């Protein structure tokens, strides 16, 4: 499956993303982040996306899922 699709289809308030998907999802988010303008519509999303990417990387490194709930 396409990693970003795992995130896009996932509930933001319950369940979990398996550790093995965290790194690939972080990679996909970083690729999208590069395409967002530095200023403008996505200003508020950039810091949150960077924090989520960092959390995904930590989860992947620790072999832990990202849990929503």
Secondary structure, DSSP 8 states (H G I E B T S, - for coil): --HHHHHHTS-SSSEEE-HHHHHHHHHHHHHHHHHS-SSSTTHHHHHHHHHHHHHHHHHHHHT--EEE-
